[in-house]
């Protein structure tokens, strides 16, 4: 029996930790820290456990500026469009605005003038429909 105990001691350990400990690195890893007090955040926490500052308080304080909305890649992602469909959307919207504005700039004094203004409006609206249809056809799925 003592023979068996000495073989077991030589072969393997009986107790092993449940979770292996990660190797300690000599360099300090970049961990998110509180902007207010500099304390490292706990894993999964939304607030600093020392001062109570929110984890993304620095991001919330930045004002939303017009440059972000004029950024083409952000606009394409927000509208879920690709470039050709966005161009068609802008041109179609411009045609709708032109159809509305046409009535303000041109006043009809006779029946013939009124018909001409209506034909111009119809042409602008047909252009808008064509641009919207083309934009819908080239839109990403």
Secondary structure, DSSP 4 states (H G I P E B T S, - for coil): -HHHHHHHHHH--S---SSPPPPPPSSPP---B-TTT-PBPPTT-SB-TTT--BTTHHHHTSPP-HHHHH-HHHHHHHHT--HHHHHHHHHHHHHHHHHHHHHHH---SSHHHHHHHHHHHHHHHHHHHHHHHHHHHHS--
